Amino acid sequence: MNKYEIELAGRTLSIETGSLAQQANGSVVVRYGDTVVLVTAVAGPAKDGIDFMPLTVDFEERLYAVGRIPGSFFRREGRPTTEAILAARLTDRTIRPRFPKGIRNELQVIATVLSADQVNQPDILAIIGASAALSISRIPFDGPIAATRMGLVDGELTINPTFEQLAVSDLDLTISGSREAMIMVEAGAKEVDEEIVLEALRIGQENNVAIVEFQDRIIAELGVEKSQDLVPENNEETDLISKIQEIAKEKLEAVIDQGEGRGERSAAMHSIEQEVSNTFSTDYDPKSIAKAYDNLVKKVVRSKILNEGKRPDGRKLDEVRPLSSSVGLIPRTHGSALFQRGETQILTLTTLGSLSMEQRLDSLSPEDNKRYMHHYNFPPYSTGEARRIGTGRREIGHGALAERALVPVIPDESEFPYVLRLVSEALGSNGSTSMGSVCGSTLSLMDAGVPIKAPVSGVAMGLMTDDEGNHAILTDIQGVEDFMGDMDFKVAGTREGITALQMDIKVSGITPEIMRKALFQANEGRAHILAHMLETLPENRTELSDHAPRMVRTQVPVDKIGVIIGPGGKTIRSIIEQTGVSIDVSDDGGVTIGSVDGNSAAEALAIVEGLTREVEVGQTYSGKVSRLMNFGAFVEISPGKDGLVHISELSSEHVASVESVVSVGDEIEVKVIEIDRIGRINLSRRAILEGEDYSPRPSRDSGERRTGNRDRDRGDDRRRRG
């Protein structure tokens, strides 16, 4: 066993090798504070008949890591949580560009969280561990690489902030990189300026270099040689490439010069591909022909952009595709918007619900619920395909990115006591459906009457490079530019600053200069898109949809919470059954009442306020007669709270018997005339009837009072026991 340590941000990062999972090709145990992650890397045999690298990255959350038993029926972990999927994607996006091109071996990296101190986040350790495990294995890997999280706490940039610091941070940025350049960026921010983001990236990358050098020492000491069996041979047939170029290059250039839409361009390119295939199928392998043709297409598209500034659809490098949008187009929903940019079309629907509909989280994070949820669907018809429908990691990742972009502008619970669920349906896809979801969601929220703090727009940026160091940054990339380009950089934000970033690359890294240029070019694109959105709907609607639930919020003393809930929840269930509302009571005394109509909410609010209001002499109530005694009637003036109307206070006239005036279940108006020294309430109906002429009767004789008190106490005891 070997253990290596380095100090990072005042805490010790350690990497241990040779102790656990010894049959894996590479395994390490990474520890930061009391958060411990086991990361393994294994290469399987090569898979035939595929044209991609079969890499799988899994992030395994184990609830024993925080000393909890899973809440599922079987009391074991089930499918990965959203947090686990996003953590796996962070690692995948970091390491994928660093494998040799053409590798077709089954590769699997698994990060298992053994301990989580809920101070230090395990996702960063998974990335570092994946790099270390691959680097000390025989699997070909261009490492090492590292990852750092940056926060902005009280205006200060912080390296690897704790969970507690992130809760108040204006920035949550994860950057991974090699010694030379940045590889992956993921960020959420509260309208942070571009310059601050760039400084965070600079500091984070400096920290990454220190971790890379730390891993270099480990690799040098262990001295593992890489397996050449996994490195693919270069089987490109140069003569075939030259022949295909002779008959297809000019035709491909003509197709791109025409600047047609995706469908027409794809059809034209497919026709050229068929011609190429028919021409060379007798002399060459079909896979070799297809590979050579794809390389030619990529070369032509990149050359046009880099040398002529001409994109496949004829746009300038910084030009956004045509925009259109509309709101309020789907009935019965609480908010709806359709946003279209070129051939990318997104329909986003907003649903409002009571606070009881919050999502309960069963993960390693200290956060245990979510009030705002964003889901994203990508049906096959959006690309003109017929295939199985399902929610995969891509859909979860896109939904999480849109959610992250909008979280900073969602109103606080105290201002808007609703749970919000947005669903973005990708109806058409030709590049950046995630940023289209951000734009459509902003309009949908505004259409629903949600008082968002500021509208958010988003745009996807691309990059083309060549071996001579030339590069071109593209605004609002479409599908072909994403597929053939070197970077997919999504930027979302308001007029004031950035709310979300996501960068993935296919090259070895991105320099700070390119990142700076891309960020500020994205700012111009976002501003253009936002201006269009505000033409569609300049402001939030002032009224909620007729179909949205109505929420009423009040604050009660904490010591009155038990009064509202009642023994075993009896009182709160009674209110819900009586009024048909939903009621959520928080630990700080906040009470939120939800209803499909305002009258029911108002009725429930009156009951809650009546329960928690201190009864005072002189107040009047409308109450229901709950019991009759020979000396008077008990009237419930609010749920669980009643008082006695003595027989002498039932009427202005002489009353021979209580039953001759009132019956159980009668609603009567009463006035509080006395609260005795032990808190019992005496009421009068006569005071209501006589008004200003009312005067109390002479005191009853002590014998009657003693009798009445004994009966009354026994009645209260019986009621409590019942």
ZAMARGU-4260 file (C-alpha; in steps of 0.2 Angstrom, whole numbers, plus 5000, padded with zeros to 4 digits):
<rodrens>
0) 5000/5000/5000 | 5006/5017/4996 | 4999/5034/5002 | 5002/5051/4995 | 4997/5068/5002
5) 4995/5086/4997 | 4988/5101/5006 | 4974/5110/4997 | 4964/5125/5004 | 4969/5120/5022
10) 4964/5102/5020 | 4974/5086/5016 | 4970/5077/5000 | 4977/5060/5000 | 4978/5046/4987
15) 4981/5028/4992 | 4985/5014/4980 | 4987/4996/4982 | 4975/4993/4996 | 4957/4991/4989
20) 4950/4983/4973 | 4967/4975/4968 | 4960/4965/4953 | 4955/4981/4944 | 4967/4988/4931
25) 4969/5003/4942 | 4962/5008/4958 | 4964/5022/4971 | 4956/5028/4987 | 4955/5047/4987
30) 4952/5056/5004 | 4948/5074/5008 | 4943/5078/5026 | 4932/5063/5030 | 4925/5061/5013
35) 4932/5045/5005 | 4930/5039/4987 | 4936/5022/4979 | 4939/5024/4961 | 4942/5010/4949
40) 4947/5008/4931 | 4945/4992/4920 | 4947/4989/4902 | 4938/4975/4893 | 4940/4967/4876
45) 4938/4977/4860 | 4920/4978/4853 | 4918/4974/4835 | 4907/4984/4823 | 4906/5000/4833
50) 4912/5017/4828 | 4913/5025/4846 | 4923/5023/4862 | 4912/5012/4874 | 4917/5022/4890
55) 4905/5020/4905 | 4907/5031/4921 | 4897/5027/4936 | 4896/5036/4952 | 4889/5025/4966
60) 4881/5033/4981 | 4881/5022/4996 | 4870/5029/5011 | 4881/5020/5023 | 4893/5034/5019
65) 4882/5046/5029 | 4876/5032/5042 | 4859/5031/5034 | 4848/5016/5029 | 4839/5018/5012
70) 4821/5023/5014 | 4815/5011/5000 | 4805/4996/5003 | 4820/4984/5001 | 4831/4996/5011
75) 4845/4996/4998 | 4850/5008/4985 | 4841/5008/4969 | 4843/5017/4953 | 4856/5031/4953
80) 4850/5048/4960 | 4850/5064/4949 | 4865/5070/4959 | 4874/5053/4956 | 4871/5054/4937
85) 4877/5072/4936 | 4893/5068/4946 | 4896/5053/4934 | 4894/5065/4919 | 4907/5077/4926
90) 4920/5063/4927 | 4915/5057/4910 | 4916/5074/4901 | 4933/5076/4909 | 4942/5060/4905
95) 4933/5056/4888 | 4944/5068/4877 | 4960/5060/4885 | 4959/5043/4877 | 4967/5038/4861
100) 4956/5041/4845 | 4949/5025/4839 | 4950/5015/4855 | 4936/5002/4855 | 4939/4993/4871
105) 4925/4992/4884 | 4931/5005/4897 | 4923/5007/4914 | 4927/5019/4928 | 4917/5017/4944
110) 4918/5029/4959 | 4910/5023/4975 | 4908/5035/4989 | 4913/5025/5005 | 4912/5040/5017
115) 4904/5057/5015 | 4907/5070/5029 | 4894/5082/5021 | 4908/5095/5022 | 4918/5091/5006
120) 4910/5086/4990 | 4914/5069/4983 | 4912/5073/4965 | 4928/5082/4964 | 4937/5067/4972
125) 4929/5056/4959 | 4937/5066/4944 | 4954/5066/4953 | 4953/5048/4957 | 4948/5043/4939
130) 4963/5052/4933 | 4974/5043/4946 | 4967/5026/4943 | 4969/5027/4924 | 4986/5035/4925
135) 4993/5021/4936 | 4984/5007/4925 | 4990/5000/4909 | 4975/5008/4900 | 4981/5021/4887
140) 4976/5038/4895 | 4983/5056/4892 | 4984/5061/4910 | 4985/5066/4923 | 4971/5078/4925
145) 4963/5087/4940 | 4947/5096/4945 | 4944/5110/4957 | 4928/5118/4963 | 4927/5137/4965
150) 4915/5147/4976 | 4912/5166/4978 | 4908/5168/4997 | 4906/5186/5003 | 4914/5193/4988
155) 4930/5182/4989 | 4934/5167/4977 | 4936/5151/4988 | 4945/5135/4982 | 4935/5119/4986
160) 4921/5128/4997 | 4912/5117/5009 | 4894/5112/5008 | 4890/5126/5021 | 4900/5139/5011
165) 4891/5134/4995 | 4874/5137/5003 | 4879/5156/5004 | 4890/5156/4989 | 4886/5167/4973
170) 4896/5154/4962 | 4897/5136/4961 | 4910/5132/4947 | 4919/5116/4944 | 4934/5116/4932
175) 4944/5101/4926 | 4961/5103/4917 | 4977/5096/4912 | 4994/5104/4915 | 4992/5114/4899
180) 4973/5119/4898 | 4956/5118/4904 | 4945/5103/4899 | 4928/5104/4906 | 4918/5118/4915
185) 4902/5117/4924 | 4895/5131/4934 | 4879/5139/4942 | 4880/5157/4948 | 4869/5171/4955
190) 4871/5184/4940 | 4890/5184/4942 | 4900/5196/4930 | 4911/5188/4916 | 4927/5195/4923
195) 4924/5186/4940 | 4920/5170/4931 | 4936/5171/4921 | 4946/5175/4937 | 4938/5160/4946
200) 4943/5149/4931 | 4961/5156/4932 | 4963/5152/4950 | 4954/5135/4948 | 4966/5130/4934
205) 4981/5135/4944 | 4975/5123/4958 | 4973/5110/4945 | 4991/5111/4940 | 4996/5108/4958
210) 4986/5092/4958 | 4992/5086/4942 | 5010/5088/4948 | 5005/5079/4964 | 4999/5064/4953
215) 5015/5065/4942 | 5025/5061/4957 | 5014/5046/4961 | 5015/5040/4943 | 5034/5041/4942
220) 5036/5032/4959 | 5024/5017/4953 | 5031/5017/4935 | 5017/5008/4926 | 5020/5005/4908
225) 5005/5007/4896 | 4998/4993/4886 | 5001/4995/4867 | 4988/4981/4864 | 4974/4994/4868
230) 4981/5008/4856 | 4972/5007/4840 | 4982/5006/4824 | 4981/5019/4811 | 4972/5010/4797
235) 4968/5025/4786 | 4970/5021/4768 | 4978/5036/4761 | 4974/5032/4743 | 4956/5029/4747
240) 4955/5046/4755 | 4963/5055/4740 | 4951/5046/4728 | 4936/5051/4738 | 4942/5069/4739
245) 4944/5070/4720 | 4925/5065/4717 | 4917/5072/4732 | 4926/5088/4739 | 4919/5100/4727
250) 4901/5093/4728 | 4902/5095/4747 | 4908/5113/4746 | 4894/5117/4734 | 4881/5110/4747
255) 4889/5120/4761 | 4889/5136/4750 | 4870/5134/4747 | 4867/5137/4765 | 4852/5125/4766
260) 4842/5119/4781 | 4847/5103/4790 | 4835/5092/4781 | 4840/5097/4763 | 4858/5098/4768
265) 4858/5080/4775 | 4849/5073/4760 | 4862/5081/4748 | 4876/5074/4759 | 4868/5057/4760
270) 4867/5057/4741 | 4885/5061/4739 | 4889/5048/4751 | 4879/5035/4741 | 4889/5040/4726
275) 4905/5037/4735 | 4900/5021/4742 | 4894/5014/4725 | 4910/5020/4717 | 4922/5011/4729
280) 4912/4997/4736 | 4921/4984/4725 | 4938/4988/4730 | 4937/4994/4748 | 4929/4989/4765
285) 4912/4998/4768 | 4918/5004/4785 | 4934/5011/4778 | 4924/5021/4765 | 4912/5028/4778
290) 4926/5033/4789 | 4935/5042/4775 | 4920/5051/4769 | 4916/5057/4786 | 4933/5064/4788
295) 4932/5073/4772 | 4915/5081/4777 | 4923/5086/4793 | 4938/5093/4784 | 4927/5103/4771
300) 4916/5110/4785 | 4930/5116/4796 | 4940/5123/4781 | 4925/5134/4776 | 4923/5141/4793
305) 4941/5144/4797 | 4947/5150/4780 | 4931/5158/4773 | 4921/5162/4789 | 4907/5153/4780
310) 4895/5142/4791 | 4885/5127/4784 | 4869/5138/4784 | 4877/5154/4777 | 4878/5163/4794
315) 4892/5174/4800 | 4902/5167/4815 | 4893/5178/4828 | 4876/5177/4820 | 4861/5169/4829
320) 4848/5159/4819 | 4831/5167/4816 | 4820/5167/4832 | 4802/5165/4836 | 4792/5163/4852
325) 4774/5163/4859 | 4766/5161/4876 | 4750/5155/4883 | 4747/5143/4869 | 4742/5127/4879
330) 4726/5128/4889 | 4724/5121/4906 | 4742/5122/4910 | 4748/5135/4923 | 4760/5143/4910
335) 4767/5138/4893 | 4779/5145/4880 | 4785/5139/4863 | 4803/5145/4859 | 4811/5142/4842
340) 4829/5146/4836 | 4832/5140/4818 | 4826/5122/4818 | 4827/5119/4836 | 4810/5121/4844
345) 4806/5119/4863 | 4789/5119/4871 | 4790/5122/4890 | 4776/5120/4902 | 4775/5126/4920
350) 4765/5118/4934 | 4763/5126/4951 | 4759/5116/4967 | 4758/5117/4986 | 4774/5115/4996
355) 4769/5098/5001 | 4774/5093/4983 | 4792/5097/4986 | 4804/5083/4980 | 4811/5073/4994
360) 4830/5069/4991 | 4838/5053/4997 | 4856/5056/4993 | 4872/5060/5001 | 4869/5079/5000
365) 4864/5089/5016 | 4850/5096/5005 | 4834/5085/5008 | 4821/5093/4997 | 4819/5103/4981
370) 4806/5116/4978 | 4810/5120/4959 | 4812/5105/4947 | 4816/5106/4929 | 4813/5091/4918
375) 4818/5089/4899 | 4812/5077/4886 | 4820/5072/4870 | 4808/5062/4859 | 4815/5053/4844
380) 4803/5063/4832 | 4813/5079/4837 | 4827/5073/4825 | 4815/5064/4813 | 4820/5047/4820
385) 4810/5032/4826 | 4817/5024/4841 | 4814/5019/4859 | 4808/5033/4871 | 4816/5034/4888
390) 4825/5046/4900 | 4843/5044/4899 | 4858/5053/4907 | 4858/5066/4893 | 4840/5071/4897
395) 4844/5072/4915 | 4859/5082/4912 | 4850/5094/4900 | 4836/5097/4913 | 4849/5100/4927
400) 4858/5113/4917 | 4842/5122/4913 | 4837/5121/4931 | 4853/5128/4937 | 4852/5143/4925
405) 4835/5148/4932 | 4837/5144/4950 | 4845/5161/4954 | 4829/5170/4948 | 4816/5160/4956
410) 4807/5170/4970 | 4810/5165/4988 | 4797/5154/4996 | 4791/5168/5007 | 4787/5178/4992
415) 4780/5165/4981 | 4774/5150/4992 | 4773/5137/4977 | 4783/5122/4971 | 4787/5124/4953
420) 4789/5110/4940 | 4795/5115/4922 | 4795/5102/4908 | 4804/5106/4892 | 4799/5096/4877
425) 4811/5096/4863 | 4800/5096/4848 | 4813/5099/4835 | 4832/5098/4837 | 4846/5105/4827
430) 4858/5111/4841 | 4857/5117/4859 | 4840/5111/4865 | 4846/5114/4882 | 4849/5133/4880
435) 4832/5133/4870 | 4825/5126/4886 | 4832/5140/4896 | 4824/5153/4885 | 4807/5144/4883
440) 4807/5141/4902 | 4809/5160/4906 | 4794/5164/4895 | 4784/5150/4902 | 4787/5156/4920
445) 4783/5174/4915 | 4767/5167/4907 | 4762/5158/4923 | 4764/5174/4933 | 4779/5168/4943
450) 4788/5184/4949 | 4805/5179/4943 | 4819/5192/4948 | 4825/5194/4930 | 4823/5185/4913
455) 4836/5173/4908 | 4842/5168/4890 | 4855/5156/4884 | 4866/5152/4869 | 4878/5138/4864
460) 4895/5143/4858 | 4906/5132/4847 | 4924/5131/4842 | 4934/5126/4826 | 4953/5124/4827
465) 4967/5117/4815 | 4984/5111/4817 | 4992/5128/4813 | 4984/5136/4829 | 4970/5145/4820
470) 4953/5145/4828 | 4935/5152/4825 | 4922/5154/4839 | 4904/5151/4833 | 4888/5159/4841
475) 4873/5148/4842 | 4880/5132/4835 | 4869/5120/4825 | 4870/5101/4825 | 4883/5099/4811
480) 4894/5112/4820 | 4892/5103/4836 | 4896/5086/4829 | 4911/5092/4819 | 4918/5105/4831
485) 4930/5105/4845 | 4919/5113/4859 | 4901/5115/4865 | 4901/5129/4877 | 4883/5134/4884
490) 4881/5151/4893 | 4865/5157/4901 | 4862/5172/4911 | 4853/5189/4914 | 4857/5206/4909
495) 4867/5208/4925 | 4878/5192/4924 | 4880/5173/4921 | 4868/5160/4930 | 4875/5144/4922
500) 4890/5138/4911 | 4894/5121/4904 | 4909/5117/4893 | 4913/5101/4884 | 4928/5099/4872
505) 4934/5086/4860 | 4952/5093/4859 | 4966/5092/4873 | 4961/5108/4881 | 4955/5126/4879
510) 4966/5141/4883 | 4961/5156/4894 | 4961/5167/4879 | 4949/5157/4869 | 4938/5155/4885
515) 4938/5174/4887 | 4933/5178/4869 | 4919/5164/4869 | 4912/5172/4885 | 4910/5189/4879
520) 4904/5184/4862 | 4891/5174/4871 | 4886/5189/4880 | 4881/5198/4864 | 4872/5183/4858
525) 4862/5181/4874 | 4857/5200/4874 | 4851/5198/4856 | 4840/5183/4861 | 4834/5191/4877
530) 4828/5206/4867 | 4817/5195/4856 | 4810/5186/4871 | 4805/5202/4879 | 4796/5208/4863
535) 4785/5192/4865 | 4781/5195/4884 | 4789/5211/4891 | 4784/5207/4910 | 4778/5194/4921
540) 4759/5192/4921 | 4752/5200/4936 | 4739/5186/4939 | 4740/5167/4940 | 4731/5156/4928
545) 4713/5152/4933 | 4718/5134/4934 | 4733/5137/4946 | 4731/5133/4964 | 4729/5148/4976
550) 4741/5149/4991 | 4739/5159/5006 | 4753/5161/5019 | 4752/5166/5037 | 4764/5166/5052
555) 4760/5159/5069 | 4769/5158/5085 | 4780/5142/5086 | 4771/5137/5102 | 4755/5137/5093
560) 4760/5124/5079 | 4754/5110/5090 | 4737/5118/5092 | 4735/5118/5073 | 4741/5100/5071
565) 4731/5093/5086 | 4733/5076/5094 | 4739/5064/5081 | 4736/5077/5067 | 4717/5077/5071
570) 4715/5096/5070 | 4724/5099/5054 | 4715/5084/5046 | 4698/5091/5051 | 4702/5108/5043
575) 4708/5099/5027 | 4692/5088/5026 | 4681/5103/5030 | 4688/5115/5017 | 4697/5104/5004
580) 4713/5113/5005 | 4731/5108/5008 | 4741/5114/5023 | 4759/5114/5026 | 4766/5119/5042
585) 4785/5123/5044 | 4796/5122/5060 | 4797/5141/5061 | 4778/5143/5062 | 4775/5147/5043
590) 4758/5140/5038 | 4755/5139/5019 | 4737/5135/5013 | 4734/5129/4995 | 4717/5128/4987
595) 4710/5127/4969 | 4699/5142/4974 | 4701/5157/4985 | 4686/5155/4995 | 4692/5138/5002
600) 4709/5145/5006 | 4701/5160/5015 | 4690/5149/5025 | 4704/5138/5031 | 4715/5153/5035
605) 4701/5160/5046 | 4701/5143/5055 | 4720/5143/5058 | 4720/5161/5064 | 4706/5157/5075
610) 4715/5143/5083 | 4731/5153/5086 | 4723/5169/5091 | 4723/5173/5109 | 4705/5174/5116
615) 4702/5191/5124 | 4687/5197/5134 | 4675/5207/5122 | 4678/5197/5106 | 4664/5190/5097
620) 4663/5173/5088 | 4652/5162/5078 | 4652/5145/5086 | 4644/5128/5085 | 4635/5121/5101
625) 4645/5105/5105 | 4637/5100/5121 | 4622/5103/5132 | 4623/5103/5151 | 4609/5107/5164
630) 4618/5123/5168 | 4622/5129/5151 | 4629/5125/5133 | 4647/5123/5128 | 4651/5132/5111
635) 4666/5128/5100 | 4672/5145/5095 | 4687/5137/5085 | 4693/5120/5082 | 4698/5112/5099
640) 4693/5128/5109 | 4676/5130/5117 | 4668/5140/5131 | 4653/5139/5142 | 4637/5149/5139
645) 4629/5148/5156 | 4610/5146/5156 | 4608/5164/5162 | 4618/5170/5147 | 4608/5161/5134
650) 4594/5173/5132 | 4587/5190/5138 | 4571/5180/5144 | 4570/5168/5158 | 4576/5151/5152
655) 4568/5136/5160 | 4580/5123/5151 | 4595/5124/5140 | 4587/5113/5127 | 4573/5125/5125
660) 4585/5138/5117 | 4599/5129/5108 | 4602/5111/5102 | 4619/5102/5098 | 4625/5108/5081
665) 4617/5125/5082 | 4628/5140/5075 | 4626/5155/5087 | 4634/5171/5090 | 4643/5173/5107
670) 4654/5186/5116 | 4668/5182/5128 | 4664/5190/5144 | 4676/5181/5156 | 4692/5171/5156
675) 4695/5164/5173 | 4711/5162/5182 | 4714/5144/5175 | 4710/5149/5157 | 4692/5143/5156
680) 4681/5154/5144 | 4664/5161/5149 | 4653/5166/5134 | 4637/5176/5133 | 4623/5175/5119
685) 4613/5188/5129 | 4627/5201/5127 | 4625/5199/5108 | 4606/5200/5109 | 4606/5215/5120
690) 4620/5225/5113 | 4624/5241/5122 | 4610/5237/5135 | 4619/5222/5141 | 4625/5221/5159
695) 4631/5205/5168 | 4619/5195/5179 | 4622/5195/5198 | 4635/5182/5203 | 4628/5164/5204
700) 4628/5156/5221 | 4644/5146/5225 | 4635/5130/5226 | 4629/5131/5208 | 4647/5136/5202
705) 4655/5122/5211 | 4643/5109/5203 | 4645/5117/5186 | 4664/5117/5187 | 4664/5099/5192
710) 4653/5094/5177 | 4663/5105/5166 | 4680/5098/5171 | 4673/5080/5169 | 4667/5085/5152
715) 4684/5092/5146 | 4692/5076/5153 | 4680/5065/5143 | 4683/5075/5128 | 4702/5074/5129
720) 4701/5055/5132 | 4690/5053/5117
</rodrens>
